[in-house]
Amino acid sequence: MRSAVCLCLLAGAGLAADPSLAERGKKEESFSCTACHSLRLIHSQRLSKTGWGKELDKMAGWGAQYRDRDTLLSYLADEYSDAKPLPAPERSGDGSKR
């Protein structure tokens, strides 16, 4: 019974880690988001799928254009989920924050 549950969880994790979705999401992110701000701003956020959806709606209201909003939303919700920790601050060669 436990092995069946583990297999189901692993199969679900494999779908969530679909490299083609990640690649398409990165391309959509680059197309849709970098016209107005850096990726650092996006990558420093941690939001739920609902939160990312609201963020995309807000950006569309300000003129952002999406070729594939659903892929972008899935990518952001997977890669920058509120369940994931924030990245460590980047440091320069001398150890000071950038």
Kinemage of the C-alpha trace (Angstrom):
@kinemage 1
@onewidth
@group {chain A} dominant
@subgroup {mainchain}
@vectorlist {calphas} color= white
{ca met a 1} P 0.000 0.000 0.000
{ca arg a 2} L 2.804 2.420 0.924
{ca ser a 3} L 4.620 1.755 -2.321
{ca ala a 4} L 1.487 2.584 -4.327
{ca val a 5} L 1.180 5.920 -2.515
{ca cys a 6} L 4.881 6.642 -3.090
{ca leu a 7} L 4.560 5.846 -6.799
{ca cys a 8} L 1.602 8.193 -7.130
{ca leu a 9} L 3.496 10.973 -5.362
{ca leu a 10} L 6.560 10.460 -7.537
{ca ala a 11} L 4.461 10.497 -10.693
{ca gly a 12} L 2.877 13.782 -9.612
{ca ala a 13} L 6.289 15.261 -8.822
{ca gly a 14} L 7.494 14.242 -12.268
{ca leu a 15} L 4.654 16.116 -13.907
{ca ala a 16} L 5.332 19.199 -11.799
{ca ala a 17} L 8.990 19.082 -12.813
{ca asp a 18} L 8.237 18.872 -16.552
{ca pro a 19} L 11.319 20.427 -18.188
{ca ser a 20} L 9.384 21.507 -21.264
{ca leu a 21} L 6.915 23.441 -19.083
{ca ala a 22} L 9.811 25.107 -17.291
{ca glu a 23} L 11.481 26.031 -20.589
{ca arg a 24} L 8.245 27.395 -22.080
{ca gly a 25} L 7.573 29.260 -18.831
{ca lys a 26} L 11.025 30.867 -18.872
{ca lys a 27} L 10.515 31.998 -22.462
{ca glu a 28} L 7.113 33.450 -21.634
{ca glu a 29} L 8.560 35.142 -18.544
{ca ser a 30} L 11.303 36.706 -20.638
{ca phe a 31} L 8.825 37.865 -23.291
{ca ser a 32} L 6.162 39.167 -20.927
{ca cys a 33} L 8.005 40.468 -17.894
{ca thr a 34} L 11.443 41.805 -18.777
{ca ala a 35} L 10.134 44.651 -20.889
{ca cys a 36} L 9.352 46.476 -17.648
{ca his a 37} L 11.553 45.009 -14.916
{ca ser a 38} L 14.350 42.606 -14.111
{ca leu a 39} L 13.940 38.919 -13.434
{ca arg a 40} L 15.431 39.493 -9.977
{ca leu a 41} L 12.212 41.238 -8.941
{ca ile a 42} L 10.149 38.234 -10.002
{ca his a 43} L 12.517 35.623 -8.635
{ca ser a 44} L 12.582 37.278 -5.211
{ca gln a 45} L 8.821 36.818 -4.852
{ca arg a 46} L 7.122 33.832 -3.256
{ca leu a 47} L 3.393 33.684 -3.981
{ca ser a 48} L 0.638 31.109 -4.171
{ca lys a 49} L -0.874 30.245 -7.543
{ca thr a 50} L -3.758 32.584 -6.693
{ca gly a 51} L -1.294 35.319 -5.773
{ca trp a 52} L 0.630 34.896 -9.036
{ca gly a 53} L -2.673 35.009 -10.933
{ca lys a 54} L -3.558 38.323 -9.292
{ca glu a 55} L -0.072 39.640 -10.058
{ca leu a 56} L -0.435 38.690 -13.745
{ca asp a 57} L -3.862 40.339 -13.869
{ca lys a 58} L -2.413 43.507 -12.324
{ca met a 59} L 0.466 43.551 -14.813
{ca ala a 60} L -1.949 43.027 -17.723
{ca gly a 61} L -3.865 46.059 -16.468
{ca trp a 62} L -0.625 48.010 -16.749
{ca gly a 63} L -0.038 46.813 -20.299
{ca ala a 64} L 1.792 43.489 -20.000
{ca gln a 65} L 1.035 41.164 -22.888
{ca tyr a 66} L 1.063 37.377 -22.607
{ca arg a 67} L 1.355 34.870 -25.411
{ca asp a 68} L 0.569 31.995 -23.013
{ca arg a 69} L -0.684 33.212 -19.636
{ca asp a 70} L -1.536 29.715 -18.388
{ca thr a 71} L 1.991 28.437 -18.976
{ca leu a 72} L 3.476 31.514 -17.320
{ca leu a 73} L 1.152 31.130 -14.336
{ca ser a 74} L 2.027 27.441 -13.928
{ca tyr a 75} L 5.741 28.201 -14.220
{ca leu a 76} L 5.660 31.002 -11.652
{ca ala a 77} L 3.499 29.002 -9.246
{ca asp a 78} L 5.874 26.020 -9.491
{ca glu a 79} L 9.215 27.823 -9.459
{ca tyr a 80} L 8.396 30.701 -7.093
{ca ser a 81} L 5.807 29.157 -4.816
{ca asp a 82} L 5.101 30.542 -1.376
{ca ala a 83} L 6.100 27.071 -0.131
{ca lys a 84} L 9.702 27.596 -1.300
{ca pro a 85} L 12.242 29.624 0.689
{ca leu a 86} L 13.558 32.942 -0.556
{ca pro a 87} L 16.985 32.757 -2.188
{ca ala a 88} L 20.022 33.911 -0.257
{ca pro a 89} L 21.062 37.461 -1.128
{ca glu a 90} L 23.689 37.711 -3.839
{ca arg a 91} L 27.106 38.752 -2.637
{ca ser a 92} L 30.011 40.329 -4.442
{ca gly a 93} L 33.534 38.887 -4.429
{ca asp a 94} L 34.361 40.742 -1.178
{ca gly a 95} L 31.303 39.304 0.594
{ca ser a 96} L 29.214 42.475 0.607
{ca lys a 97} L 25.613 42.400 -0.547
{ca arg a 98} L 24.918 43.540 -4.075
